[in-house]
Amino acid sequence: HAPRRTTSHENWVIFKGDFGNSYDGILIRPCRSIHTFFLKYPLDVIFLDQNKHICRIYSHLKPFRITPLIPSAQMVLELMGGTLLPSMAQKGDIVIFLDREPDRS
């Protein structure tokens, strides 16, 4: 199932959905680096360029960490740690966002 947009702002969008487990995500733009200060859980982090190609992936980024600056990144998708399986996404893949729930019939 694809995530659905639940809240949006000019610089960020929050997603909710279900890939077998509940998850939440946030898309932040513009963004070339993040920190996980004060979080109590790890994140799966996907940096995307202007065409939504994956530039870099951090799986299970632990709390109180800082990513390096990713010069080619224009946005970042933050997901709960463990959301991404190694086979789900890799550098160079294109991420497609849907503004509505897909037809499930």
C-alpha positions in Angstrom: 0.0 0.0 0.0 1.2 3.5 -0.8 1.4 6.2 1.9 -1.2 8.8 1.9 -0.7 12.5 2.6 -2.2 13.5 5.9 -0.7 17.0 6.6 1.2 19.3 4.5 3.0 22.6 4.7 5.2 24.5 2.2 8.4 22.8 3.4 7.2 19.5 4.7 4.6 16.8 4.3 3.6 14.1 6.7 2.5 10.7 5.4 0.7 7.8 7.1 0.1 4.4 5.6 0.6 0.6 6.0 3.2 -1.7 4.6 2.1 -4.5 6.9 3.1 -2.4 9.9 1.9 1.1 10.7 4.4 3.8 9.9 4.6 7.6 9.7 6.9 9.6 7.5 7.8 13.2 6.9 9.2 14.8 3.7 11.3 17.9 4.4 12.4 20.3 1.6 14.7 21.9 1.1 17.1 19.6 3.1 20.6 18.3 2.6 21.4 17.1 6.1 19.5 16.0 9.2 20.1 15.3 12.9 18.4 12.9 15.2 19.0 14.9 18.4 16.5 14.2 21.1 14.8 11.3 19.3 14.2 8.1 21.2 14.1 5.8 18.2 16.1 5.2 15.0 15.0 6.5 11.6 15.2 5.2 8.0 16.3 8.3 6.0 16.1 8.7 2.2 17.8 11.8 0.6 16.3 12.7 -2.8 17.5 15.0 -5.6 15.2 17.5 -7.4 13.9 14.7 -9.6 13.2 12.5 -6.6 16.1 10.1 -7.4 17.5 8.5 -4.2 20.9 10.1 -3.5 21.6 8.4 -0.2 19.9 6.0 2.3 20.6 5.7 6.0 18.9 2.7 7.6 18.3 2.7 11.3 20.0 6.0 11.9 20.4 6.1 15.7 19.4 9.0 18.0 21.8 11.8 18.5 23.5 11.5 15.1 24.1 14.0 12.3 24.3 13.0 8.6 26.9 14.6 6.4 25.9 17.2 4.0 24.5 15.6 0.8 25.2 18.2 -1.9 22.9 16.6 -4.5 20.0 16.3 -2.1 17.0 18.6 -2.3 14.7 16.8 0.2 14.7 14.1 2.7 12.1 11.5 3.6 12.2 10.3 7.2 10.6 7.1 8.2 10.4 5.1 11.4 13.5 2.8 11.7 12.8 -0.6 10.2 10.3 0.6 7.6 12.7 0.1 4.7 13.9 -3.4 3.8 17.2 -3.5 1.9 15.4 -4.7 -1.2 12.8 -1.9 -1.2 15.0 1.0 -2.3 18.5 1.8 -3.5 20.5 4.7 -4.7 19.3 5.9 -8.1 15.7 4.6 -7.6 12.9 7.2 -8.2 10.4 7.8 -5.3 6.9 8.5 -6.5 4.4 10.2 -4.1 0.7 9.8 -4.5 -1.7 12.6 -3.3 -4.5 10.1 -2.8 -5.1 6.5 -1.7 -4.6 4.1 -4.6 -7.6 2.2 -5.9 -7.6 -1.1 -3.9 -10.2 -3.0 -6.0 
